Every structure is written in C-alpha cells, then in structure tokens.
Amino acid sequence: MLRSSAVRSAVALTVAACLGTAAPASATGPGTGTSGIGDPYYPDAGNPGYDVSHYDLRLTYRPEDDRLDGTAVLTARSTQRLPRFTLDFLLDAQEVRVDGRKAAFTRTGTGGTRKLEVTPAVPPAAGRTFTVAVTYGGTPSEAKDGRPSAWHRTADGAVVADEPSSAPWWYPVNDHPRDKATYDVSVSVPAGLQVVGNGLLVSQRTEGGRTRYHWRSARPQAPYLTTLGIGRFDLTTGTTAGGIPVVTAYGKGLGDRRAAATASVGRTAEIIDWESSLFGPYPFEAAGGFVPDADGYGALETQTRPFYAPAMFADGPFVDVVVHELAHQWFGNSVSVENWRDIWLSEGFATYAQWLWSEKEGTGTARELAAHAYAKHPADDPFWTVPPGDPGAENQFHPAVYQRGAMALQALRERLGDTAFFTVLRQWQTERRHGNGTVQDFVRLTERVSGRPLHDLFATWLFTPARPAAPPSPTAPAAGKPAEPASWQKIEAAREADRGAHRCPKSSSPAPGAR
C-alpha cells in the first residue's frame, strides 16, 4: 500500500477503539421528551421532542490543561409538550436555563453519562420556539461514555473531528444528522494560537493576552460535522471559480509534510469546481480544509472545512483523499443520511467521486475500477456478506460500503447511461439540499427520473448478502483479474484514511482482500 506506517497505525488504533455495540434504546418512552430519536443503529442518540435551529457557543479554552468552559445557547422548536427533555452531552453542566428561567438538570442515559436531562420550570408547549442556555466546563479529552474521546489534544491545542458522534464531547446537542442547525462558534484562546472552524470567520479580536475567534455556519449542519482546530496555523485564502471563499490552514509544525499537504489540500478550489460540474452547485457558503500539527486520526468531511491528519501526506501528495472528503460536501453533508443505516448515500458516493476523478485524470476509468473491485473479491470472500444498503451497526464503515457501494453506482450508470445517471445525481442534490434522505428515497428518484423499474438492480447490489452473478459493467470479465488501474492504491488509501476518522468501524478488521 502507499499509506505510511503512521497511517496504518492510526487506522488500526481507531478501529480497535470503536464504539462497541449500538446503544440500547432509552428506558423512557415517546412523549416524555427523553427518548432517543429512533435511529435503528443508535436508538439512544438524539431526541425527537424538539428540533434545534441554531447553536450559539461562546467558549474559552486553556491548552495547558485542556480546560474548556463556556455557554451554549440552543434555539429550538418543540414537537411535543416538554416537561422534561434530554441533550447529548458529556461535560459538567453548572447551570441550565430554559427561556431565561433556571431549570433542574441531572445525568441520565447510557452509562449514566451520555445524557443531560433537563426539567424546565415552565415546560415548552408543543410547537413553541424556546431557548436553552447551558453553562458548563470540563476536560473534553477525558470525557467518557464508553468510547474514546472525540476531542484530541495536540502539541499546541486540540482537534475535534469524528464520526458518527463528536459534538457531545464539547457542547450540548441533539446528536443526530436529522437535526441540522446553523452555528455561531466563538472561542477564546491564548494570543498566538488560532482557531479554525466551520463556515466563515466573522471576527477576530485580541485583548488581555487572549484572542477570540468567531466562526459562523450559515447553512444547516449535522452535529458530527462541526469541528474545531486549535493551534498554530498558517492560513491561506482564495476563491473557487464561482466565487466561494476558500480557507485552508496548515499546522506550523508539519515539517516536511507541509509541501505535500499544500500540494493536495491546496487544490480544493479546483476540485470543488470540477465536482460542481458533476453534482450541481456547491451547497455551502465557504470551503477549505485544515491539517493540524497532530497525528493518528485520518480524514473527515467536516462541513466546509474537512480535517486531514498530517500522516495522510507522509508519502507525498494525496489528492484522492481531498476528492473524497470534498465529495461528501454534497453526499453526506448537504444531503445527509436519514438514519445511519443509509450510510451508502454518503460513503459509496464519495468513493465513486474518486472513480470519476480517476477517469478524468486518465489513471483508470470507473468501469475499469469497478471491474477490478469485483474481481478482487471472489464469491467466497466475506466481503460480499455485508449489504451496503443496510450494513448493520457493526459494519457501518466496512470496506463493502465504500467499494461495493461504488460498484452499485457504476451498475446504475451502465443501466441508465451517462445523461440520466448524472441527472439523477444532480436532482438528488436539488430536491434534498440541506436535508436528509434514505436509500429508498434514492431508489424512487432513479425510477422517477429514468422511467424504469430498478428495484432488481438495487436489490442485487445493495441488499443481497452475496456476490452478484455478473460484474457491474457488462463488458467487464466475470472471471479472472483485470489489470489493476493506476489509481487503485491511492483510492484505497483514501478509503482507509476516511474510515480511520470514524470511531465506529465496528468490524474489527477489513474483509479479506479489502486491503
């Protein structure tokens, strides 16, 4: 493989330190405001009793002891009367106010640590907009709920970037992709340090030896896509051809990896322009990426500003991982999963974007990559037992979700032809921009746009726990091993990097042959 030993170690450590089993359903039921949102894989996550429209976080961080203090103000609309409700949160709450009045609060949920249960003095009525202000503090890297912390200390600060959950380690949240919101994130750090966040930098002010950075995300954002990078950075700015502001940040301690990181992440504007030509207009107000002076994570599609660990660039430029994470801005970020079992709509599509990039670069067509992926896994390979359309919580980030997921899209492209296929991809983005979708929603769209029944194709490629009888491209050989496209190793390395940032790749190792 072209990955460095540092990347291999990071992926192995991340996989080993996974979530474990899916959280059990909450003991309290619907109507109490304390039940989980109902995700089949994580039934205890989130809350169906309210919908957050905005988070306003005003925080202070001390890197010397990893102390985070501040206040989070949530603006939400109740979906039912709320005598009690919960927030996903792991730090220590000091005070909670609902609509300005002090509220009682306690710990509840899985392990007694994951949920902050709030009892308002005056319960919000159904359909009413209300505010929740939580004053809190703690050490995020030490917060536990049976999983490793999503908040990672670095040599000069910290980074938070993980999937499927990262927000509860640093702010109270309705932690599920169904509940998207806009964000204002203001963080004070010692002068000389910088804060990189999502969206656009609204202000930066230094006073009394500290600098406060204020970042704003003006488009709906799923909680796990919220990120922070705190440390010493070199920032570069630019714009895409369409005028989207691009901010990239590189840790000052990257050393000899800086050149390769710049040669990769520095192509963000170019890649966004190319992906826009395929998938439709870029869906957000800003773009970019950041590479902190840290190690051991991977890469993650945090909204508008993907995170890349320096180890991604240990062996030189790595553009494929940038293509993958930027494709997620459409597939996964703008159109997010309705439930985590719909993960194919995110990872399969981002992988296929890499196949399209390979096609553009002349290093292997999507048809050649699909043929190679199909031939690489014989019929008795356990790889085929994981159906990408509903892989199970234990296999949410299994290689089949990426590889077989991309093969499914190639099979769809072969069936529909390029015109209808790319119309479907753009229509998916247009109709569900800043929303959510299920695999079934996508199937219905393809049938509506194409005017053809396609359930057989999707059943074969997404839901059957066995190797399809024929490869995704009709001209590809059904037996034997086609020559490996020149882009294959880099594409696979990007898959491992992306998977390395997920703390829930519950399969403890890739399927045989997947590496």
Order of alpha helices (4+ residues) and beta strands (2+ residues): alpha-beta-beta-beta-beta-beta-beta-beta-beta-beta-beta-beta-beta-beta-beta-beta-beta-beta-alpha-alpha-beta-beta-beta-alpha-beta-alpha-alpha-alpha-alpha-beta-alpha-alpha-alpha
